[in-house]
């Protein structure tokens, strides 16, 4: 395999080359304290990590050196809940990895893109100027489409925690998703509704100007038709009209829909829930990962979300030790229950760490200090597309990736009860 051969050649080059540490253009030091960015640390000294585990490894060497990781996402503005959660989750993971004492360290350099493609591209170039070697991000789809095109040309490896549109990875062998792709979310939602007999008539409200929302809608509709699930109303909106949903809700109510499928983000969803309540319309509400975060939306009455079902890869009330340790640390550091975006942000550094461990174990060792982003890109592509590699995280066990960058992991359903997400 060409990618495998290239990886072996790179390892050979590194074994005879003296590599020296390099600092970023902004003079950052190892750890997660980034100049100008607030990234609260996590007390993990002397503790064993509970993060993503390494996949199958062979005989061989150790992973050493310092890897400079960039994070791009909205940390201010209307979508800040997403980007801030990813940054916080990634910070906890990096702190844990650095506390292991294995000879391998990560630095984290978060950049705010305000959910704007042009600003996101500028943030990307800032990271390259700071000698970042791999990127976790971007967090939202439209900026990720713009940045991934640049990263593909420059050969920078990207692992997005939450940009789910197929256009993010399409034609780019260096871009991988930790989140479900939009087609998977749409078809899995229809399947879950049918399997659990949640509805007989479904109405859909989606954003026809948003790639994320439209992509999920299309695959949901196709799967619903295949399964015999009746869709009685399909209405749309755009970002410019996302303030009044009375027409869409009226159409769903008049059609007798007993479930409203909302493949949208939490901001418009919060308005839909409020306006449905005001008009006395109370169907089941079913959303996907973009609605995660609605409980922390400032000024939102969480009682309006009672009974809302979300299809998501993460449930904060899961009983496994990894999840509970993460939830406890997140709550201690940031005084809130982590969302799915925080969990995806947490899993990304661990997935990259596991991939590098896998490569080192099978190729006589790896020192990442001072390696170019081009070299690391080819190594990580070779591992993520290796059928023998898998990673366990809090958003999925045995995660594997295909050659198009799509992850394969099992979805989970949660229901909102008493202002909290509860596993179904």
N, C-alpha and C positions, 0 to 999 in steps of 0.2 A: 504494500500500500504506500502510495507516494508520501502521504502525510506522516506515516509511521517512520519511513526511511529518513525523511527530513528531520524528524525528532531525534532519531538515533545519531545522525550526523552532528546535530547541534550539541548533543550530550558529549560527543567525542571532542568537539572543539572546546567546550567548556572545561573538560578534564585536563587540558594542557594549557589553559590560559589563566593567568593570574588576574582575578577580578577584584576591583576595588570598589568601595562604597561610594555612591554618588548622592548628593543632596539635591533637593528640589530648587527650582529657581527662586522660591520664596523663602528659602532657608529653613524649611520645616524639619523637625526632628522626628525620630521614630515614635510610634504611639498614635494616639488619635486626637491630639491637640493640634488643630489646624488654625493657622493665623487668620484672625478675623472671623472665625466660625465657632459658634458655641457647640461643643460636643462633649457632654458630660461623660465622665469615665465610669467604669464599673469596677467595684472591688472584687477581684477574682483571684487575688494572690493566694497561692496554696490550694486552689480548688481545681478539680478535674473538670474539663469541659464536658458539656452535655450537647454539643452541637452535631453537625453533620459528620457522619463517619466515612472513612475511606472505603472505596470499593475494592475489588479483588486486586491484590498486589503480588508481585513475584519476588525473587531473591534480589537483594541489591542495596543501593546506597541510601543516604539520608538527604532530606530536604533542608537546606540552610539558606541564610541570607535574608535580606529585607526586600519585601515586595511593596511597591508604591501603588496604592489602589485609589482610583477616583470614583466619586459618587456624584451623579447629576440628577437633579429632580427639583420640583417646586417646594421650596421651604418658606416662601412667602406667597401671598396672593390667595386666590380662591381655591386652589388645589393644594394648599400647604399641608393639609392633613396627611396627604399621601406621601409627599417628599420627606416631611419631618419624621414620619413613622419609619420610612425606609432607612433614613440616616440614623435614627436612634437604634433600630434593630441591628444595623451593620456595625455600629459602634460597640454594642455589647459583644457581638461575635469577635470583632478584632481584639477587643480587650481580653477575651477568653483565650484566643489563640496566642496572643503575646505572653500570657501568663503561664503557658505550658512549659516554657524553658527548654524547647526542643532545638534551639539554634536557628529557628525560623521566626521572623517577625513580619508584621504588616503595618504600614502607615495608612491613614485614611484621610482623603482630601475631598470634602463635600463642596459642591458648587450649586448655587441656587439658579434655576432656569425660569422660575415664575410660570411654568407651563407654557412657555413661548418658544417656538422652534428656533427663531433667530437668536434669542438669548442663550438657548441651549447649545447652539453651535459655538457661540462665543465662549461659553463655559468649557466646552470640549477643548478648544484651542488653549485656554488657560491651563487646563490639566496637562496638555502636551508640553507646554512651556515649563511646567513644574515637574517634568520627567516622570509623570505617571505611566505605569506599565500596563495596567489593565483597568477596565471601567465597569463598575456596577451601575447600570442605568442604560438609558434614562428611565425615569419612573413612569411617565405618561406617554401615550402612543405617538401623538403628532410630533413632539420634540424628538422622540426616539427614531422616527422615520428619517428626520433630517440629519441627526447625528450619526446614525448607523451608516448612511451613505458616505460621510466623511471618514468614519473609522474603517470602513471597508477599503477605501482607497489608500489609507495610511497604514493598514494592517495592524489595527489595535483590537484586541479581543474585548468583546462586550458581553456581559451577562445581565440582561434586564430583569429586575425583580417583578415587574408588573405591566410592561407595555405588551399587550396581548394580541395586537393585530398581526395577521400573517405578513403584511407589508413591511413590518419591522425587520424580519429575517429574510424575506424573499430576495433571492439572488445574492445573498451575503453569507459566505461560509464562516465568517468570524463572529456572527451575532447569534446568541442563544437566549432562550427564555426560561426563567425559573417558574413563571406563572403559566396557567393554562392559556392556550391560544383561544381566540374568539370562537372559531368553529367548535372547539371542544366544549366551551361553556354553553353555547346554544343547544347543541345536540344533547349534552348531558342534562341540561335543565328540562328539556321536553321529556327525556327518558325518565327522569326522577318524578316528574308530575304524574306521568302515566303509571309508573310502577307503584306509586304510593296513593293512587286514586285521589289526587288532591282536587281535581276539577273535571267538569264535563264540558264547560265552555270557557275559552280563554280569550282575553283581550290583551293587546300589546300596545304599549306606548314607547316609542324609541326616538332617538335624535338622528334625523336623517342627514345631518351635517357633520356627524362624528363617525370616524372609521370604526372605532371600538363598538359603539352602539349598533351601527348598521350591520357590522359583521356578525355579531351575536344574533341579532334579529333574523338575518337571512338563514342561518343554519338552524335556529330554533324552528322557524316556520317550515323548513324542509323536513326536519325530523318529526314535527307534529303531524304533518300530512302523512308521512310514512307510518306513524303509529296510530293514526285515526283520531288524534286529538283535535277537537273542533276549535278553530280560531275564528271568533265571531266579529272581532273588531281589530283593525290595525290603523293606528293614528300616529302622527309624528309631530316633532317640533324641531327648532334649531336653537342655538345658543342665544340668538336675538329674541326669541319668542318664549324663552323658558321661565315665564313668570305667571302665566295664566293657563291652567290646564282644564278649565271647566268644560270646554268643547270636547276634548278627548275623553274625559271622565264621563260626560253625558252620553257619548256614543257607546262606551263600554257598558254603562248601566242599561241603556235602552236595548242593547243586544243581549242582555241577560247573562253577561259574563260573571262567573263565580270565582274567577281568579284573574288577577292583573299581573302580567309578566312585564317587568321593568328592567330591560338591559341598559341601564343608564347609571350615571354617577349620583352620589348621595345628595348633592345640592338640589337638582330638580326633583329628585325622589322625595325630599323632605317637603317640598311644596305640594306635590301630588298627594302625599299622605294627609297633609293638613286640609287641602281643598276637598278631598274625598270625604273626610270626616265632617266638614262643614255642610256638605250636600247630603249627608246621611247615607252614603254609599260605602259599604263595608265588605268588599270581596276579600278573598285571600290575596296577599301581596307576596310576589316571588321575585327576588332580584339575584344579581350575580356579584362578582367581587367588587365592582365599582361602587356598590352601595355600602360596602364595609367602611366604617368611619362616620356613619350617620349619627351614632350615639354620642359622638364627641363634637358634633357640630354646634357651635355657639348659638344659644338662643332657641335651639330646637326642643320641643316638648317630646321627650322620649316615649311618653305614653302613647303617642300617635303611631309608634312603630311596633307596638305590642302585637305579637303573632306574625310579624314579617319573617319570611323564610329566605335565606341566602344560600346559594351554592358557592362554596369557598373551600380552599385546601387547608384551612386552619380553624381550629376551635380552641379558644382560650381556656375552656373548662375541661379539656381533654385530660384524662387521668394519668397519661404516661409521664415519666420523670423528666424527660427532656423538655416537654412543653411546660410543665409546672415550674421547673427551674427558670426557664426563660420568662414566663409570666411574672414570677416573683421578682426577678431582677429588673424587669421593665417597669413594674409598678413602683419598686423602690426608687429607681432613678428618675422616672418621669411622671409618677403619680397618676397613672392611668392604666387601664387594661389594654394590652397591645392588640392592634388590628391585624388582619391578614397581611397588610402591607408591611407592618413591622416584622412579621414572621418571615415574609419573603426577603426583606432586607437582611435579616439575621442569617438566613440560609445561604445567601449569595457568597459571602466571604468563605464560609465553610465549604461550599461546593468547589470554589477555586482552589482552596487549600487542599482538599481531598484529591483533586485532579493533579496538582503538582506533586503531592505525596505519591500518588500512583505512578506518575512518570519517573520520579526519582527511584522508586523501588524497582522499577523494571528496566532502568537504564544506567545503573551504577552510581546514582546520586545526582543532585542538582543544586547548584548555588545560584540563586536568582539575583543576587546583588549586582547591580550595574548592567544586567541584561537588557537588551533593547526590547521595545514593545513588539517589534516585528518577530524577534526570536520567540518570545513568550506566546505570541499569538498562534504561531504554527504548532507549538507544543500543546497548548490548551485545545486547539481544534482537534489535534490527533487523539487526545484523551477523551474529550466529550463525545466524539463520534466512535470511540472504541466500544464494541458491543460487550466487552468484559468489564467495563467501568460502570459503577453505579454509586449513588450517594444517598445517604439517609439523612433527612432533615425533619424539622418539626412541621413542614408543610407536605411531607410525603416520604414514605419509606421506599428504598430501592429505586430512586429516580434515575431514569436513563434518558438520553437524548438521541434524536435521529439526525441525519445529515442536514436536515433543513433547519435545525436549531430548536425544534419543538420538544418539550419535555413530556414524558409519560409518567403520570402519577394519578392516584385515585382522588376524586373529589369528595368533599364532605358537605353535609347540609347542617346548617344551624338555624335556630329560631330565636327571635328576640323575645325574652320573657323578663318582666320586671326591670327593664333597662339594661339587660345583659344578654350576651350571646350564649346560647345553650345548645350543645350538640344534640342532633336528632337521632 
